[in-house]
């Protein structure tokens, strides 16, 4: 019974980590897109952020 609980706990932990990493990838992608848009806007004229 204990090994089964350990395996289930490990599977739950890995699933949670995979989900969190997928969310972090999406957040990183959004940040990169915003940074690139800001870079393009800055090269075209005014500065709308302070990075």
N, CA, C and O atoms as CSV, one atom per row, in Angstrom:
chain,resi,resn,atom,element,x,y,z
A,1,UNK,N,N,0.819,-1.205,0.000
A,1,UNK,CA,C,0.000,0.000,0.000
A,1,UNK,C,C,0.862,1.269,0.000
A,1,UNK,O,O,0.546,2.240,-0.688
A,2,UNK,N,N,1.935,1.254,0.765
A,2,UNK,CA,C,2.814,2.422,0.839
A,2,UNK,C,C,3.495,2.707,-0.502
A,2,UNK,O,O,3.539,3.867,-0.912
A,3,UNK,N,N,4.031,1.693,-1.208
A,3,UNK,CA,C,4.633,1.996,-2.515
A,3,UNK,C,C,3.627,2.588,-3.496
A,3,UNK,O,O,3.987,3.453,-4.295
A,4,UNK,N,N,2.378,2.140,-3.451
A,4,UNK,CA,C,1.351,2.687,-4.328
A,4,UNK,C,C,1.115,4.158,-4.022
A,4,UNK,O,O,0.976,4.968,-4.938
A,5,UNK,N,N,1.069,4.508,-2.744
A,5,UNK,CA,C,0.896,5.911,-2.353
A,5,UNK,C,C,2.085,6.751,-2.787
A,5,UNK,O,O,1.910,7.892,-3.217
A,6,UNK,N,N,3.274,6.212,-2.684
A,6,UNK,CA,C,4.477,6.945,-3.101
A,6,UNK,C,C,4.447,7.200,-4.605
A,6,UNK,O,O,4.772,8.297,-5.058
A,7,UNK,N,N,4.053,6.178,-5.384
A,7,UNK,CA,C,3.977,6.340,-6.835
A,7,UNK,C,C,2.915,7.368,-7.201
A,7,UNK,O,O,3.151,8.211,-8.067
A,8,UNK,N,N,1.752,7.316,-6.560
A,8,UNK,CA,C,0.699,8.288,-6.841
A,8,UNK,C,C,1.129,9.703,-6.464
A,8,UNK,O,O,0.849,10.653,-7.195
A,9,UNK,N,N,1.807,9.844,-5.329
A,9,UNK,CA,C,2.294,11.151,-4.913
A,9,UNK,C,C,3.336,11.683,-5.889
A,9,UNK,O,O,3.335,12.872,-6.208
A,10,UNK,N,N,4.218,10.818,-6.363
A,10,UNK,CA,C,5.233,11.225,-7.333
A,10,UNK,C,C,4.587,11.639,-8.661
A,10,UNK,O,O,4.990,12.631,-9.268
A,11,UNK,N,N,3.590,10.877,-9.104
A,11,UNK,CA,C,2.898,11.230,-10.345
A,11,UNK,C,C,2.197,12.576,-10.197
A,11,UNK,O,O,2.238,13.393,-11.116
A,12,UNK,N,N,1.562,12.818,-9.069
A,12,UNK,CA,C,0.887,14.092,-8.832
A,12,UNK,C,C,1.890,15.240,-8.798
A,12,UNK,O,O,1.626,16.313,-9.339
A,13,UNK,N,N,3.030,15.019,-8.168
A,13,UNK,CA,C,4.067,16.048,-8.099
A,13,UNK,C,C,4.614,16.372,-9.487
A,13,UNK,O,O,4.797,17.543,-9.820
A,14,UNK,N,N,4.875,15.352,-10.294
A,14,UNK,CA,C,5.404,15.581,-11.643
A,14,UNK,C,C,4.365,16.262,-12.535
A,14,UNK,O,O,4.709,17.111,-13.357
A,15,UNK,N,N,3.098,15.889,-12.371
A,15,UNK,CA,C,2.049,16.535,-13.161
A,15,UNK,C,C,1.949,18.010,-12.788
A,15,UNK,O,O,1.822,18.864,-13.665
A,16,UNK,N,N,2.005,18.314,-11.485
A,16,UNK,CA,C,1.957,19.701,-11.025
A,16,UNK,C,C,3.145,20.502,-11.530
A,16,UNK,O,O,2.989,21.653,-11.936
A,17,UNK,N,N,4.330,19.906,-11.510
A,17,UNK,CA,C,5.528,20.594,-11.996
A,17,UNK,C,C,5.425,20.840,-13.495
A,17,UNK,O,O,5.797,21.911,-13.976
A,18,UNK,N,N,4.925,19.861,-14.231
A,18,UNK,CA,C,4.769,20.033,-15.676
A,18,UNK,C,C,3.783,21.132,-16.012
A,18,UNK,O,O,4.007,21.916,-16.934
A,19,UNK,N,N,2.693,21.190,-15.268
A,19,UNK,CA,C,1.693,22.239,-15.488
A,19,UNK,C,C,2.282,23.607,-15.163
A,19,UNK,O,O,2.077,24.566,-15.908
A,20,UNK,N,N,3.017,23.702,-14.051
A,20,UNK,CA,C,3.625,24.977,-13.664
A,20,UNK,C,C,4.660,25.411,-14.695
A,20,UNK,O,O,4.739,26.594,-15.026
A,21,UNK,N,N,5.449,24.478,-15.203
A,21,UNK,CA,C,6.454,24.830,-16.202
A,21,UNK,C,C,5.800,25.281,-17.497
A,21,UNK,O,O,6.301,26.183,-18.169
A,22,UNK,N,N,4.675,24.651,-17.853
A,22,UNK,CA,C,3.974,25.077,-19.070
A,22,UNK,C,C,3.450,26.501,-18.898
A,22,UNK,O,O,3.538,27.308,-19.823
A,23,UNK,N,N,2.907,26.815,-17.724
A,23,UNK,CA,C,2.432,28.179,-17.447
A,23,UNK,C,C,3.605,29.159,-17.515
A,23,UNK,O,O,3.469,30.251,-18.066
A,24,UNK,N,N,4.756,28.773,-16.958
A,24,UNK,CA,C,5.918,29.662,-16.986
A,24,UNK,C,C,6.398,29.901,-18.416
A,24,UNK,O,O,6.836,31.004,-18.740
A,25,UNK,N,N,6.322,28.885,-19.273
A,25,UNK,CA,C,6.694,29.075,-20.675
A,25,UNK,C,C,5.783,30.099,-21.343
A,25,UNK,O,O,6.255,30.956,-22.090
A,26,UNK,N,N,4.465,30.013,-21.075
A,26,UNK,CA,C,3.526,30.966,-21.668
A,26,UNK,C,C,3.790,32.377,-21.163
A,26,UNK,O,O,3.737,33.339,-21.929
A,27,UNK,N,N,4.081,32.498,-19.843
A,27,UNK,CA,C,4.390,33.820,-19.278
A,27,UNK,C,C,5.645,34.389,-19.925
A,27,UNK,O,O,5.686,35.569,-20.273
A,28,UNK,N,N,6.674,33.551,-20.089
A,28,UNK,CA,C,7.912,34.015,-20.719
A,28,UNK,C,C,7.661,34.444,-22.163
A,28,UNK,O,O,8.220,35.442,-22.618
A,29,UNK,N,N,6.835,33.707,-22.878
A,29,UNK,CA,C,6.521,34.060,-24.258
A,29,UNK,C,C,5.799,35.408,-24.323
A,29,UNK,O,O,6.100,36.229,-25.189
A,30,UNK,N,N,4.860,35.636,-23.422
A,30,UNK,CA,C,4.135,36.913,-23.395
A,30,UNK,C,C,5.079,38.067,-23.090
A,30,UNK,O,O,4.988,39.131,-23.702
A,31,UNK,N,N,5.989,37.852,-22.136
A,31,UNK,CA,C,6.950,38.902,-21.783
A,31,UNK,C,C,7.861,39.220,-22.966
A,31,UNK,O,O,8.151,40.388,-23.225
A,32,UNK,N,N,8.314,38.194,-23.685
A,32,UNK,CA,C,9.179,38.426,-24.841
A,32,UNK,C,C,8.441,39.201,-25.927
A,32,UNK,O,O,9.006,40.109,-26.537
A,33,UNK,N,N,7.175,38.845,-26.173
A,33,UNK,CA,C,6.390,39.556,-27.187
A,33,UNK,C,C,6.212,41.014,-26.783
A,33,UNK,O,O,6.360,41.909,-27.614
A,34,UNK,N,N,5.894,41.261,-25.509
A,34,UNK,CA,C,5.736,42.650,-25.053
A,34,UNK,C,C,7.038,43.422,-25.176
A,34,UNK,O,O,7.034,44.595,-25.550
A,35,UNK,N,N,8.156,42.768,-24.863
A,35,UNK,CA,C,9.453,43.441,-24.964
A,35,UNK,C,C,9.757,43.805,-26.419
A,35,UNK,O,O,10.220,44.908,-26.708
A,36,UNK,N,N,9.491,42.861,-27.333
A,36,UNK,CA,C,9.737,43.141,-28.747
A,36,UNK,C,C,8.834,44.259,-29.264
A,36,UNK,O,O,9.281,45.118,-30.023
A,37,UNK,N,N,7.565,44.249,-28.854
A,37,UNK,CA,C,6.664,45.325,-29.261
A,37,UNK,C,C,7.157,46.670,-28.729
A,37,UNK,O,O,7.132,47.676,-29.438
A,38,UNK,N,N,7.601,46.676,-27.481
A,38,UNK,CA,C,8.138,47.906,-26.908
A,38,UNK,C,C,9.377,48.376,-27.635
A,38,UNK,O,O,9.565,49.576,-27.835
A,39,UNK,N,N,10.227,47.438,-28.034
A,39,UNK,CA,C,11.432,47.802,-28.771
A,39,UNK,C,C,11.070,48.420,-30.120
A,39,UNK,O,O,11.669,49.414,-30.532
A,40,UNK,N,N,10.089,47.829,-30.807
A,40,UNK,CA,C,9.674,48.357,-32.107
A,40,UNK,C,C,9.008,49.726,-31.960
A,40,UNK,O,O,9.232,50.618,-32.778
A,41,UNK,N,N,8.191,49.892,-30.918
A,41,UNK,CA,C,7.522,51.174,-30.704
A,41,UNK,C,C,8.557,52.236,-30.356
A,41,UNK,O,O,8.457,53.381,-30.798
A,42,UNK,N,N,9.559,51.847,-29.555
A,42,UNK,CA,C,10.582,52.816,-29.170
A,42,UNK,C,C,11.398,53.258,-30.368
A,42,UNK,O,O,11.754,54.431,-30.482
A,43,UNK,N,N,11.697,52.327,-31.262
A,43,UNK,CA,C,12.490,52.697,-32.433
A,43,UNK,C,C,11.678,53.581,-33.377
A,43,UNK,O,O,12.249,54.297,-34.200
A,44,UNK,N,N,10.342,53.534,-33.263
A,44,UNK,CA,C,9.500,54.341,-34.123
A,44,UNK,C,C,9.194,55.710,-33.560
A,44,UNK,O,O,8.658,56.557,-34.275
A,45,UNK,N,N,9.512,55.953,-32.317
A,45,UNK,CA,C,9.184,57.261,-31.764
A,45,UNK,C,C,9.273,57.302,-30.250
A,45,UNK,O,O,10.343,57.107,-29.674
A,46,UNK,N,N,8.148,57.555,-29.616
A,46,UNK,CA,C,8.121,57.753,-28.167
A,46,UNK,C,C,8.378,56.499,-27.370
A,46,UNK,O,O,8.295,55.386,-27.890
A,47,UNK,N,N,8.691,56.686,-26.099
A,47,UNK,CA,C,8.955,55.570,-25.207
A,47,UNK,C,C,7.788,55.426,-24.250
A,47,UNK,O,O,7.461,56.364,-23.523
A,48,UNK,N,N,7.160,54.264,-24.242
A,48,UNK,CA,C,5.964,54.078,-23.416
A,48,UNK,C,C,6.223,53.153,-22.227
A,48,UNK,O,O,5.283,52.769,-21.530
A,49,UNK,N,N,7.473,52.795,-21.989
A,49,UNK,CA,C,7.805,51.994,-20.811
A,49,UNK,C,C,9.171,52.444,-20.301
A,49,UNK,O,O,9.894,53.149,-21.005
A,50,UNK,N,N,9.523,52.045,-19.099
A,50,UNK,CA,C,10.798,52.441,-18.499
A,50,UNK,C,C,11.566,51.199,-18.074
A,50,UNK,O,O,11.705,50.937,-16.880
A,51,UNK,N,N,12.081,50.405,-19.067
A,51,UNK,CA,C,12.882,49.224,-18.766
A,51,UNK,C,C,14.330,49.555,-18.930
A,51,UNK,O,O,15.187,48.695,-18.724
